[in-house]
Amino acid sequence: MLVASSLQKEYPSGTGTLAVVKNVSFSIPQGSLVAIVGPSGSGKTTLLGLLAGLDVPTSGSVSLDGVEITRMTEDERARLRGEEVGFIFQTFQLIPTLTAAENVQVPLELQGEPGAAERARSLLERVGLGGRMDHFPSQLSGGEQQRVAIARAFSNSPRILFADEPTGNLDGATGARIVELIESLNKASGTTVVLVTHDLSLAERAHRLIRLRDGEVVEDRVQAGASAGRTGVAAASLPAVPPLAGS
């Protein structure tokens, strides 16, 4: 369960302050797929950073599974992110000098996980890149690079995944396939997904839609039947991935 309580984020602005996120409160049950939408400048990315523990609020709190991350030190938040949180970025953020498999292995190796190579290869097979594991990012299409980024995000078996405009640099058809892949992984793993997007057609596939305007929540609704039967890859068809040690 992810809980945001009265979140406020302000920045110095001239002689005063600018409130980018204003008194935002909601809770997200485990396993949900939630889309946060709103125009540019509405506070979506700032809110995502607060929820993920990448930034701290001016006031209010964020709790993950009953643990208030806003009271943690930066080192404690970094450890939490490494163990329980995944990220997908609009710009992919792959290391250009590493192969697809090596990009997925890196987070596991940094944590000293045994079997990192096997798990990386299994995840890449799961996202349809079994034949592209030894290719470098420059040898992959945008959609393929984003699939590598998704495999990397799921490498630590996160309880929650944050995605910031994951289809923003992709064409419409490729973006739809990426969202279908995120949906299928959400169903197969039970990972909570919080997705920020400008694309309302993609947001409508989420279980729940939260709309921001000028830093405030102006709409929060459950989307009955959203994504049901829409995924192009059935969760049951995804190959199993070796579990992390101790999981």
Steps between C-alpha positions, in 0.01 A plus 500: 500500500634841398352790698548871430377728779461878452805523274624851436811594300614860477799667335644849554373739234611860497391650830259218585443129440346300219282203601543228235311227690213614722343294777492171306359194680413152374575133561591236242445130584764242411471370143322806360577663165452876544541777243577858608408750229486875453639778281866599498586684820223334700746336740488140371875433493556682829230286661657183357836598650339553841319165487823322401709660772720681247397830659356603836182705543482840664228349716293184510616139476535194278475148641576170327363190671465692827854643492516878476772562244492875551656446844788295360850626435619522140703181547195319637285618210768391251508155659122477484501599133762238424304226672132576434463765230539493121518790253426541130607827340387672183861517376575134584821584696693198369879486528619527137819296548314199645295238317129454568577209735769697682267798546249274675772328705648820646243562781519135604878495505511821703288322762724194489219274380612154384372383164480855362585392144236226497231731634589775251473262208169361627356851534609595149337186364188597691483836320564342161870581462646151524680552170631850581676444832851564369407816308601845620236775543609668174414177318145490638187690398332739741238240590769237559700737720190569707440125537857464633422782745183318610693176554755693706223664704357158587843346574477549877141369517372843614185533705432827321601633159503868402490591131553860386363547146623152396354536150584867445782432252319223312253498213138424581501132403827425682382695804179295515703177492720630785191574710364151423831355619487702825139383550592136452795523739278679752252212485763226504710638787249695710732802489329834561549732201472879520517647151533868406387578144366773274328243282140462616437201272774313685390630841152359440649151509590542868282374785488848645557854372623792712489837327708798614454865420723772647640252750163386636299182450190600305384148413559156650293219353501126460469396136271199500624231264801703388767276347283191547550286194700772323854374545665357195711264712313285748659488844483122502715488182795679657794270579589458864792703634736355759426654842752714679700328769303492823173598335 
